C-alpha cells in the first residue's frame, strides 16, 4: 500500500508539473503583430521590442479582415486606412498612448477626428505616405507633373497608365484635373486598375506611369535610373497605416517601440525609406539629413504641399451613393 501511495503521489506530481509547464507555455507565448506584406518597413520591424514577433498577414477578401481580427491570435494589426470602415468597433479595443498621440501632426489629428470619437480612440496612425506619380523614362513629363494632376491626361500616357483599384482615389484625382469630364477622360487613360502590382507594370515596360503610395516604390528608386516620382504642388492623396488591437488581447500597447521610431536615428532611417511617421513637419525636418539629397523634396515636400494634401474620411450613405453614381456615369 505504501508503494502504491508513493506511485500515485509521483504520478500526480508529474501530472501537476506537466500542467504547470503547459500553462507557463501559454502564458509565455510572445505577443504578435500582423501586417500584410510591405505594410511596415523592415527598419520598423527590426526594432520590435522583445518579446514581440512579426507574423505576415494574408487577407484574401474584403470580408476577411474582420474575421481575422476577431479570431486571430495576433495582438496588433497594422492595416491601411482603406480597411478601417470594414472593422466593427466591437472587435477592437481602445488604444491608450497619450504620450504618443499628443505628438500627432495636424493631418493625423484631422484624419482621426473624421472617423468620430468611438472609432478614433481605437485606431492609431503610425505612418503616412503620399500617393505619387511613378514614371518610367518620364523625364520629359516631370516638370509638367510637378504643376498638377493634369499630366495624367497627357497623350503619351494613353493606355500606359496604371491607376489605383480604389474608385475613391481616382475620383479625388479627377477632381484636381482642370478639364471638363475629367473623370471619364482619366479612366480612358488607364491600362489597368492595379496599385498593388503597379510597380511591376512599370518595371516591365507595359506601363509608363502609375499612381501608388510612395512607400511602395521608394526603395527601388535609387537602384533604377529609369524611374522617377513626383508629388504635384497641388497636393496628393494621403495613404495612412494604422494599428488596431483586437478586443481579446491583454497585451499592453508597445509605446516604447514607437517612441524609438519617432526619435533619431530610427526616425531618420524610416524617412530614408520613404516612411513618414505622423509627426509635425518641424519634427520631421530635424531628421532630413538622413534622406539622400536627391529625394528630400519627395519624402518631405514643401510644407505648403503637405497642407494641400488630403486624407479620406468615412463616407455617409449620401456621399457613397453620389460617388457610385459618378463612377457609373464615367464608365468609358
Secondary structure, DSSP 8 states (H G I E B T S, - for coil): -HHHHHHHHHHHHHHHHHHHHHHHHHHT---EEEE-TTSS-HHHHHT--TT-EEEE----STTHHHHHHHH---SEEEEEGGGGGGS-GGGEE----HHHHTTB-HHHHHHHHTT-HHHHTT-EEEEEEEEEEEEES-TTTHHHHHH-GGGGG-GGGTT-EEE-S-HHHHHHHHTTS-STTHHHHHHHHEEEE-STTHHHHHHHTS-SEEEEEGGGTHHHHTT-TTEEEE--TT--BEEEEEEEEETT------HHHHHHHTSTTHHHHHHTTT-B-SB-HHHHHTTGGGS-GGGHHHHT--HHHHHH-B------HHHHHHHHHHHHHT--
